[in-house]
Amino acid sequence: MARTLTPEETRALNRKLIRAFESMLTKNSFKPGQVVRWKQGLKNKGVPEYNQPAIVWEILAKPLFDSSRAHVAASPNFHEPLDMVLGVMDGDEFLLLHYDSRRFEPIPQ
């Protein structure tokens, strides 16, 4: 049976939703070699972890869109503009992966 949120839970969820919305609208200008991390509440992929550094490898002039059958309209990755390539460490392996730059922020130096 579906659970109904309490008024307090609804208010807390509203605050989180508005913070995530505003964070997603905040666009950063990144450049290769810059170290970045996920913005809080916007992680939608397995790596990197929250607060794990990633390095900007490339900013794409034209975003790519994953057209795999796995990314249907109900998927969190459906029609997401992948406009940034990041270098990430997955264990001891260096990987280059595509991401939506709106989900990242610079790591303060």
C-alpha positions as CSV (number, residue, x, y, z in Angstrom):
1,M,0.0,0.0,0.0
2,A,1.3,3.5,-0.8
3,R,2.3,5.6,2.1
4,T,1.1,9.2,2.5
5,L,3.8,11.8,3.5
6,T,3.2,13.8,6.7
7,P,3.1,17.6,6.3
8,E,6.6,17.8,7.9
9,E,8.0,15.2,5.4
10,T,6.3,17.1,2.5
11,R,7.9,20.4,3.6
12,A,11.4,18.8,4.0
13,L,11.0,17.2,0.5
14,N,9.9,20.5,-0.9
15,R,13.1,22.2,0.4
16,K,15.3,19.4,-1.0
17,L,13.5,19.6,-4.4
18,I,13.9,23.4,-4.6
19,R,17.6,23.2,-3.6
20,A,18.2,20.5,-6.3
21,F,16.3,22.5,-8.9
22,E,18.3,25.7,-8.2
23,S,21.6,23.8,-8.1
24,M,20.8,22.2,-11.5
25,L,20.2,25.7,-12.9
26,T,23.5,27.0,-11.6
27,K,25.9,26.6,-14.6
28,N,29.7,26.5,-14.1
29,S,32.3,27.0,-16.8
30,F,34.8,24.2,-16.6
31,K,38.1,23.7,-18.4
32,P,40.3,20.7,-19.0
33,G,42.4,19.9,-15.9
34,Q,40.0,21.3,-13.5
35,V,39.0,19.1,-10.5
36,V,35.3,18.8,-9.9
37,R,32.7,16.8,-7.8
38,W,29.0,16.0,-7.9
39,K,26.7,18.8,-6.6
40,Q,24.8,17.6,-3.6
41,G,21.6,15.7,-4.6
42,L,22.5,15.5,-8.3
43,K,24.5,12.2,-8.5
44,N,22.9,9.9,-11.1
45,K,25.7,7.6,-11.9
46,G,27.8,5.1,-10.0
47,V,31.1,6.9,-10.2
48,P,32.5,9.0,-8.9
49,E,31.2,8.9,-5.4
50,Y,30.0,12.0,-3.6
51,N,33.1,14.2,-2.8
52,Q,35.4,11.9,-4.9
53,P,37.4,14.2,-7.2
54,A,37.1,13.9,-11.0
55,I,39.2,15.8,-13.5
56,V,37.7,17.5,-16.5
57,W,39.2,15.9,-19.6
58,E,37.1,17.6,-22.3
59,I,34.2,20.0,-22.7
60,L,32.1,19.0,-25.8
61,A,31.0,21.7,-28.2
62,K,27.9,19.7,-29.0
63,P,26.4,17.5,-26.2
64,L,25.9,13.7,-26.9
65,F,22.7,11.9,-26.0
66,D,22.8,8.2,-25.1
67,S,20.4,6.5,-27.4
68,S,20.6,3.0,-25.8
69,R,17.4,1.1,-25.3
70,A,18.1,1.1,-21.6
71,H,17.5,4.8,-21.4
72,V,13.7,5.0,-21.9
73,A,11.6,7.9,-20.8
74,A,11.4,6.6,-17.2
75,S,15.2,6.4,-16.9
76,P,17.0,9.2,-15.0
77,N,19.5,9.4,-17.9
78,F,16.8,9.7,-20.6
79,H,17.8,12.5,-23.0
80,E,20.4,13.9,-20.7
81,P,22.9,16.2,-22.5
82,L,26.3,14.7,-21.9
83,D,28.6,17.7,-22.5
84,M,31.6,16.9,-20.4
85,V,34.1,14.1,-20.3
86,L,35.6,13.4,-16.9
87,G,38.6,11.3,-15.8
88,V,37.6,9.3,-12.8
89,M,39.3,6.6,-10.7
90,D,37.4,3.4,-10.3
91,G,39.6,1.5,-7.9
92,D,43.0,1.5,-9.6
93,E,41.6,2.1,-13.1
94,F,41.4,5.6,-14.8
95,L,38.2,5.9,-16.8
96,L,37.0,8.5,-19.2
97,L,33.2,8.9,-18.9
98,H,30.6,11.3,-20.2
99,Y,28.5,13.5,-17.9
100,D,26.0,16.3,-17.8
101,S,28.1,19.3,-16.5
102,R,25.1,20.9,-14.8
103,R,25.4,18.1,-12.1
104,F,29.0,19.1,-11.1
105,E,30.8,21.9,-9.3
106,P,34.4,22.9,-8.9
107,I,36.2,21.6,-5.8
108,P,37.4,24.6,-3.9
109,Q,41.2,24.9,-3.7
